[in-house]
């Protein structure tokens, strides 16, 4: 390892970022990033969601221009890069979404870009089919994929996800890459494919190519070796050889927050049971069982692909479960659709409130009564607006909205107040169980506080709550128990009062690579 | 799906795979178009053998030219995930303006220059579409609805509304110039006009651009996913300007051929036929969401619509039924494509 570090000092600097700042509107996403990448080295960019990892790689690949700062590439200084400039310099990115063109063939996805870059982005050129095939075959062989004609001509949308991932990697190494950036490359790979990937990376490094990983899977980082670069809140908080850090240290550096934040949860669950989930399976969820008492708050967390989102949607009937039973107050119930879930007293506040929940151009009043409009209407279908207004006013008060004007369009409210309207709407049907999916995503600190207080008040009133979130402090402060999911299963259950963020983080990450598909 | 690769590679792939009809239809949806076309021709031929006379076939060929040129342009735009409804207005604008220009100001202009100017004029108007779509970042449907009204409004307000019944002589001569001419059994003279050649040539050029140039690949790439294509280094601006310019050029060409073939210039013509052109392209297997389709499919789609429009009368089906037939074919073909997609 020491020899490797020694070698790193001597190898050439390929790319340097100097004091990179990036603003998105009012959001300060990167706060002065300095980063040096050397040829032949491996780097692991670590950090929580939203810490600026993706923004940095987009700046390197030319997808975003930094607000200020310098990019030094092969001795030349740039204020920003275009995608073609970046590609010509040999920076290849395997994006998390893979960035494959679904309607083109494997060969075209792998090898067409070589010709585009050679033509300097100009399109009035013939394309060389023979060269396309040769380049594609070489790259596919290097990535451990078949190179026969049938595979070359397969449309990418017909491929299974794991093969697509390898095709994306083949594209990155098809040209004379000098830096290969991989954004969460192993999320959909099986153990065997990960081994294959690690061999590919070793080969790249022996050819003096720098490799930058963005990943959550610490075990894999240790297996690959190289440098750890830890980001938090748009700043680089640590850099150094990965073997000098323990997993715990890395997790602490990533989360960074003081763990002694106050707990909102003071109440206790009732004795009566409310919900029994038995061997539930859905797309991405495997054999999940748990129970919930009245007045209990259950937190569920895990990585983005752990199945936590799917579990929430299965409970709410948005993406119904394929197997297993759900029992509410001793009665087996079916939740095949959101309407059925509502009828059974299950409310669901979706993660993406703009796309899935709110009517932005409609008023607070209309949004709040959306679920009870039929109950408010008489037999001619005319809605009793006065009664509706009374209910909406009561809900707004309960949710502590910062305005008394019920006719204000919801789009004019802040994120926190929008979320309160959405939760308020569910209170109008007084559900027995409320599933909150990322309740404070994109919400300011003040609104977070209000939402947490409302959550606690609801539990005190006997409602059962399930909070699905990747905001670990949020779960620790609010829940009674926390379930950690990994690869579709519940892998750990913790008492929220005793658990720490590190324990949760570790449970989320370990076993991720051990899973076999 | 199929034109998203080069078509000879495709043939090789088909040979190495186990052959099944379902697979063929999924990979080459224009098979359905061909089956429908053959089916309707066989039915009409059985009901009325007169359908198989050379004169009917030549009529179909002649009637396909203008719609075929339009359809090739629409196909290129559809392949890149856009849509265009202004091409008929571009055609009407260029054909009528050129006729007025030649008749009133430059009577001696050679026909080749007339055709060239109409094509370039169409390209210019198309480029306006492309720039608007790119820079306003408005869906192309909205932009081209706007420019359709704009181009047509400008034509009728500033250029003229008079129906020109007698064309400048060189234009009329071009419309009558024969490619093949022979006498039928009943002694009537049957002519396949020279301008018919324009369609196969334009189809070949379009095929070549889409399958042999980087621009062609870029068009399909953008149709597959515009964000990803731009991230990979394809210039969306170049693609937008090119595809609308190219469709505009084809529309300008179609307009001038329409005038020469009909031997009159009516400024109120053409606009209103957009939907049947788009229908032809979609019947040819191109998906309305972009990224798929073939030139061959587009031409088959055009032939299908033209055959329905021109020959149903031969078997005694009232012309008012054409719409019923076209409508049910579109639904039938669309349903078939979709179920094929789901089964994969």
Interface residues (C-beta under 8 A of the other chain):
Chain A: X61 X63 X83 X84 X87 X95 X97 X99 X100 X101 X102 X103 X104 X105 X107 X108 X112 X113 X115 X116 X117 X119 X121 X122 X123 X124 X125 X126 X127 X129 X148 X149 X150 X152 X153 X154 X155 X158
Chain B: X1 X4 X5 X6 X9 X10 X12 X13 X16 X17 X212 X213 X214 X215 X216 X217 X218 X220 X221 X223 X224 X225 X228 X229 X230 X231 X232 X233 X234 X235 X238 X239 X242 X291 X292 X344
